[in-house]
Amino acid sequence: MQLLDIERQPDVTAADGVGLPVSGAARRVFVETYGCQMNVSDTELMMGVLKEAGFRRALRVEDADVVLLNTCAIRERAEERVVGRLSQLSSVKRMRPDLVLGVSGCMAKHLAEKLLNQLPYVDLVVGPDSYRRLPELIGEAAGNPALDVRLDRHEDYLDLDPVRQEGTNAWITIMRGCDKFCTFCIVPYVRGRERSVPAGDLLRQVRIAAAEGFREVTLLGQTVNSYHDGETDFADLLKMVAHVEGIRRIRFTSPHPSDFSDKLIDTMAEESKVCRFIHLPVQSGSDRVLKAMERIYSSGRYLDLVDRLRSALPGLCLSTDVIVGFPGEEDSDFESTMALMRHVRYDSAFMFKYSPRKGTVAFREIPDTVPEAEKTRRLQTVIAQQTKISGEINRGYVGHLQEVLVEGDARRGKGQAVGKSDGFKTVVFPKNGVRTNTFVDIRITGATSHTLIGRQEH
């Protein structure tokens, strides 16, 4: 699953006369979301549950009766950020002892005992399969610490609707859990085994998103292209979603390289709504390291898949995940990764140095042999190479026209708007009255390694 640096506070409206009262009013909840798109989707799901129970949104921590941190356990740094944030919030808790401070998501499952035993100001720990019980658990936590991190292989939240913030893209979780068990990955242990949401319910969610005004949907799963509900596979699902009126773009993340069938590739080529962008994690270019990671494919099979995808989908943009410094990785293995990345020429990449995750096979069975300084050197080297490649690719767009879905105001540059191209390129351009959630044609006039710069084509 592709990682994002996210902190969001979804919108929740109150249901009159429902829920647990606080000084005569519905309880107010403030949520911060950390990690990947799946966590964003889970936050929206939790907000749906809380809305039904009468909770409403707090705009600030200071106004909240309940503060929840929805967390990620994939990287150690993400956990460190959350622990640091909890420490900051403990001062608010000291001033307001009635405040319920909770942790949800993957980190809650991974570090449940530590959170309650070593962080006494944490009142609530709830895992990814326990969100139905969230209002009940909040009620329990007002008296004593509440914990529910049980995994439920049958929980797919089939009948629950998320509460989404306004925007351009609707996240739709089509499957939960993972059966791949890569040796470095904690996901199967914190999210459970793989299960797919029935296609009929997913189409209902897509139609609701379209009715709410979303122009783009992103289908989510830990290995999203292994989706199968017993009758419908991922290729079938893409076709179904493409026929929903009002949706202009379809994205998905993250696929596993071993689950790309010819049928799926053909479907992507046939359906114009499916964006010409794929996040295709490789992790390493060394067959020896890939085997130690239990990634199932070889570098040769991966490169063959890239060739098949690019042949079927002209103009395809690719991003990837790369881990350097995996236990036993030698200089020759690292050079194989560098060579593969030069060969593929990804548009962008998420690059990390390996850190042991307690509970994984690698943590238990594979000694961490690469010195930290060498991991850092390799990471800096691979980042420098990818930055150069990304810049070269982006400069190739100068002079060309890109259809952009407007996301809102750019963070930097007064009077500038920002949006995404079909190929998931970030495009910045003069606002000139364009409205969010509309499509505009932008002539690209400049580029950096991360951004395309342009002007509206009238």
N, C-alpha and C positions, 0 to 999 in steps of 0.2 A: 504494500500500500504506500502510495506516494505521500511523503510527509510535507506538511505545511506549517508555517509559523503563524498560528491562529490564536486569537483571543476574541471571542464573540459573546455578545449578550443578546440572545434571541428575545423577540417580542412576545409577551403573553398578555392577554386581556382577561379581566375578571369575569367569573360567572356569578351573577347576583345571588346572594343568599346561600352560596355553596362553599364548603371548605371549612377549615378550622379558623375561628376568629382570633384576631390579635387586636385588642383594644377596639373591638367592634368593627374591624375591617378585615377583608380577605388577607391572607398571608402574602407577603411580598418576597419574591425570589430573584436573586442575582446569580447569573451563571457565567463563568469564564471557561472557554474551550481551548484545549491545547492538543496539538498533534495533527492527525491526518483528516482527510475528508470524511472518513467513517465516523470520526468523533463529532464533526459538525452535524452530520446526519443524526447521530444519537442524541445530541443536544436538542435538535428540533423535535425528535421523538419524545424526549423527556418533557419538553415544554408542552407537547400535546397532552401528555398524561396529567401534568400539573394544571393545565388550563381546565380540564374536565373536573378536577377536584376543587376548582375555585381559586387557585393561586393567580396572582398577577405579577407583572414584571416590576422590578425595582431598577431605576436608572443608575443608582449608585450603591456601592457596598453599604454606605452609611444609612441608606433608606431601607435596607433589606432585613427581613426576619430570618431568611435562609440564604446562605451563600454556598454555592456548589462549584467545585472545580472539576470539570470533566476532562479526564487526563489520558495520557499516552504512556505506554511502557516500552515502546520499541527501542528508544535510545536512552542511555543513562542520563544524558544532559537534560532531556525532557523531564525526567523524574527530579533531578536536582532543582530545576526551575520551579516545579510545583511545590517541593518541600520548602524552598525559599519563600514562595508566595504564601504558603500556609503560616510560616513564621511571621510574616508581615501582618497577616490577618489576625493572628493571635492577640495583637494589641487591641484590635476592635472588639474581639471576644472578651477581653478583660474589662473593657468599659461597658460592654453590653452582654452580660452572662447569659441572657435568654436567646442570644443569636445562635442558630443552628449552623454549624460549619461542617460541610461534608465534602467527600471525595468520591467521584464516580468514574467509571470507565476501566480501561486496561490496568492502570496503575493501582486502582482500588483492589482488583483481583490479585495482582502480582505482589503487593506489599501490604495486604490487609492487616496482618498482625503488627507490623512495624508502625503503621499509621495510628492504630488505636493504643498500642503499648508505649510508644516512644514520643508520640505527639498528643499529649493529654487534652489539648484544646480541640481536637477533631471529634465530632459528635456522631458522624454518619459515614459509613463506607458501603458503597453499593456497586456491585459488578455489572457488566454489560447485559446479563440475562435477567436482571432483577428490577428493571425500570417500571414494570407494572405496579410494584409495591412501593414506589417512591413516596407517594403521599402518606401511606401508612408508616413507612420507616421514618419520615420526617416527624410524624407525631410521636413515635417511640423515642426518637433522639432528643426530644424536649425534656425527657426525664433521665434516661441513661443512654450511653453510646449504643447505636444500632448498627448491625452488620448483616449484610446478605450478599455474598459473592459466589453463590452456588451457580454452577454451569448447568444449563438446561438444553439438551440437544434438540428439544422440540420447540423452543421459543423462537418465533420469527416475527413477533409483534404484528401478526397478520391483520388484526382488526383495529389497530391504533393508527391515527393519522397525525403526522407531525404538524407543528406550527412553525412556519418558515418566516424569516425576515423578508422584507421586500428586496428584490434584486433581479438579476437576469438569469441565474442558474438555479435549478432545483436539484438537490442531491436526493437520489432514490436508492436505498440499500436493497439490492436484489438477492443477496445471500449473506449469511453470517458464518463466522468461523473459518477454519482452514484445515485441510487434510494433508498438506504437503510436508510439514515438519522439517523444514530446512534447519540445519544444525545450529545456526546463529540466531534463529528467530523465536521470540516468545509468544507470538500470536496464538498458535493452537492451544497454548496452556492458559491464556487469559480470556480468549474468546470462544474456545471450544471447537468441536468438530463442525465440518462444513454442512450447511443445510440451506436450501434454496426456497425463496418465497414464491408461492404459486403465481404464474404469469397473469392470471385474471386480476388478482389484487394489485399487482404492479401496474397493469394498464389503468386500473381505477386511479391509482396515485398519479400517474402521468396525466390523465385527463383532468384531475383536480388541479395539478400544477399549471396546466395550460389555461384552465378557467381562471386561475389566480393571476394570469398574465405573464408567467415565465415563458421565455422564448427558447430556452435551452435546458436540457436535462443531462445529468451525469449519473450513469448507472454505476453503483459501487459494490465491490466485493473484494475480499482479500486476494482471491484468484478469480476474478470476475468472469473470465471466459470459460470456466469450468461449470458455470451455471447449468442446472438441469432440474426441473421440477417433477420429473417422471414422464412428462409428455413433451415439454418444450425445452429445447436447448438454447444456448446463447444466441446463435444465428437466427433462430425463429423469433426470439424475443426482440432482437433489433428490428426485424421486419415489422413486428406488431407495433412497436413504439414509433417507428417511422410513419405509420399510417394515422397517428393521432393528430388531429387538426389543431393548429396553433403552435405546435412545436417546430422550430426551424432547425435546431441543431441537436445532435445526440453525441455525447461523449461517454467514455467509460474508463474506469481505472480500478485496480491495476490488473492487467492480464498476466498470465504466466506463459512464458515462451513455449512450454510443452503442450499447451491446450489450444493452439491455433490450428483449427482444421481448415481444409480447403473450402469447405462449405461456408465457414465464417468469413474467410478472406473474400470469397465470391460475393457474399451478402454485403460486406462493407463496400465493395466496388460498385454494386448495383444500387445501393441506397444513398442518394445524394445528401440526405440529412445527416448521415454519419460523418463526423468531422475527420479530416485528413490529418489526424494527430493521434499518436499512440505512445503511451508511456510503457516502455518495454524493458523491465529490469534485467540486467545482465549479471551484476554483482562482481564478476571477475572474467578476465579473458583467458585464464589458465585452466585447462582441463583438469589438472591435478587439484587445484583449489576448488573448482566447481564440484568435483567428486566429493571432496571433504565437506563441502557445504550441503551436499545431497540436493543439488539443484536439478537433477534428472537429465538435463541436456548437456551436450558438449558445445564448445565454442564453434565448431564446424556446423552443427545443427542450428545454432543460433544465427550464424551468418547466412545460412541457407534460408532461414525464415525471413530475415531482413530483405534478402533479394526477392523472395516471393511477394512480400508485402509491397515493396517499392515498385515491382513490376505491375502489380494489380492496381495500385493506388498512386498514380503519378502525382508528384508534389507533396508526398507524405512527409510530415515532420515527426521526428522521433526524439523522445527523451528517455533517460534511463536512470537506474540506481547503480552505484559502484561502491564496493567496500574494499579498502586497501588495508594491508597489515593483518589479514586473517591468519590465525595460527598456522605456522609452517610455510607461509608465503615467502618465497625467496626472490632475489632480484630478478631472476628469469621469469618468475610468475608475474611479477609486477610489470615487467616489460611486455609480457603478453597482453595484459590489460591495456597498457598504453597503445600497443599496436592495434588491438581490436577497435579501440575508440577512434584512432586515426582512420582506420578503414571504414567504419560505419559513418563517422562524422555526424554525431548527434547534434540536434539543435540546442539541447540543454541537458544537464545532468545533475542529479543529487548525489554528492560525493561525500563519503564518510570514512573515518578511520575506525577499524574494528574496536569495539569495547565489549567485554564479556557480559552477558546477561544471565544472571542467576536463574536457574530453572531450565536453561537450554541444554541441548546435547553437547554443544561446543564448550560450555562452561564446565560441565561435568567430566567430559572425556578428552578434550583436546587442549593441551597446555598452550598458554598464550606466549608464544616464543618470540614474537617480533618486538623489539624495544620500542618504547613510546616515542622516543626521538625519531626513530626510523619511520614509524607510522606517520608522524607529523610531516616528515620530509616527503614521503610518498604522496600524502594528501595534497600538499602544496604543489607538487610537481604535476599531479593529474588535474588539479584545478586550473593551473596556468595553461596547460595544453587545451583543456576544454574551453576556457575563456577565449583563447585565440581562435579556435574552430567556430565557436558561436558567433564571434564578431565577423568572421569571414562569411559565414552563411547569411547573417542578417544584412550585411552590406550588399549582398546579392539581390535584396528586395528593393533597393533604391531605384526609383523610377517606375515601379510596378504598382498596380492598384490592388488594394486589399479591402474586402468587405469586413467591417468591424461591428461587433455588437457592443454598444456603448454601456459601460459599467458605472460611470459617474465622473466626478471631478478627479483629476490627477492629484497625487499627494504633493507634488512639487510643481511650481509654475502656475501662477495665478492666471485664470482664464483658460486653462488647459483641461481637456477631457481625456479619459483613458478607456480603452476597451480591448477586446480580444478578437484576433482574426480566427478564421476557421482552423488554422494550424497552431492555435494557442499562443500566438505571438502577442506580447503586450504592445499596444500601439497608443502613442500619445499624440494629440493634435489639438489645435485651437478649438475651443468649445463652440463659439459662434452660434449659440442658441440650440445646439443639438440636445435632444432629450435622452435621458437614461432609458435603457431597454429598447432602443431602436437600432436599426442597422443603417450604417452609412458607408459610403465608398471613400476610402482614404488613399491618396497618392503618397507613396513613401518618398521622403526627401532626405532622410538621414537614418543612421542606425548606430547602436552600441551593441555590446555583447548581450545585453539583456532586453533592449527596447528598440522598437521601430518608431520613428518620428515622421509625421506627415501632415498633410493638409486635406481638408474635405474637398472632394471632387464634385462640382455642381453640374 
